[in-house]
Amino acid sequence: MSASHGSYYVPEYSPLPIIAAIGIFCIGYGSIHLLHAHLVGPIMFFGGSLIIAGVMFAWFRAVFLENKAGLLDAQMDRSYRWGMFWFIFTEVCFFGIFFGALFYTRIVSVPNLAGEGNSSAFLTQMLLWPNFKATWPLLVNPDPQAFPGPAGTLHTWRIPALNTLILLSSAVAVTWAHWGIKKNNQRQFITGLIITIVLGFIFLSFQAYEYVLAHTVYQLTMSSGIYGSTFFMLTGFHAAHVTIGAIMLCVILVRATKGHFNSEDHFGFEASAWYWHFVDVVWLFLFIFVYWF
């Protein structure tokens, strides 16, 4: 478990960090080969995912047992909160990279290919892509024969707007659940969790339906140019994070039904709620910059 020297908490030695590093390496290595359609890609990717899932289960179980054993103190509470803070910070950086690529594409690279900007951009457009025009969403690529563009774009005020309302409602529900546990109102706490989880899976269902529409009706795919690749990278990773958040809240719901939380001890729920609010905020940026403008 762990050791305590005086009032200072010292975790026990654990192989879980190095195992997690191996899992992350497998996921990264597999992802690269997935993009190139190599057979080793899915094997490494899903193998790494299983390793990470096992590490998470073992790690969270250890934390739960330590908490149940009465080892939670002010130092551990601060370490949990700072750990979750830095984890979410890395997630912000992760999405920031893809938003940066989106903004660079829209503001710099696409206009340059159309001859806007400087003299070299003008020569590029004149010599290579004389008929190319800078528009966004980009439906006609510089080389439409090599990369056929999509037939159209998804309607902002249909599924995307509905999903925005659903996620914002889920944010209200998880906040309501937080108020409930602060008042030791288990019924409100559990009800708020259930509503949040249901709304999360409804969001994912609409997202899946939107992907079907994108492929079948609008011919929008990862191979349909920079618009398709940025669209699926941003919305796909967000959907993955919503799935992770929903699973986290499902675990919290099971623990809540067993009475593991009270008004003074519920950081497991708080961490999951922080993560859920994070994916809500990311979706607002997606709705504005991917679907709307």
C-alpha angles and dihedrals in degrees: 000000000000144000131238123204109193106308094334118100118219118186117224121250112275136183091211097096094056091044089051090051090053090050092050090049090052091050093049094044092046093048091057092051091044089060089053093045093241118160093234090059101078092037093055094039097051092038090055090046090055090049091052091047090052092048091050092050093049094044096048090045090055091050091048092051091048090051092047090050089060097251095128111116137155093277093052091046091054091047091052092050096045090045092054091044093055092043091056089044090058088049090053089052090048094056090038089065093056094043088050090053090049093050093044090051094049098041104032120012102040094046090046091054088053092053099260121135117028139002094272090055089051091052091047091055095043097047103033111021108018094160097044118116126193110240134145127247085041106226097160113050124206089256105030093175093060095036112024110204125230121275092235147329133269117263111257097210098049122058096354092052091045091050090050090055090047094052093045089051090050089053089055091048095051090047089051089051089052091054088050096055091045087059092042087244099149094180093056090043095053094041091052091050092051092049091049093050094047091050090048093055091044087055091052091048092054090046090054091048090050090053090053089052091047092054101038104033106026100027087228108159140147087266097054095091135272094319092057095044095049091044095053095039093054100038093038095053089045091052089050090053092048088052091051091047092050091051090050091052091048089056090048089050091054090049091046091056088054092053097246095143136062137166092278101038117042108108091131087066093041092054091050090048091051089052091049092051088049093057089046091056092046089053091054089057090047092050092050101042103027104035106020112033 
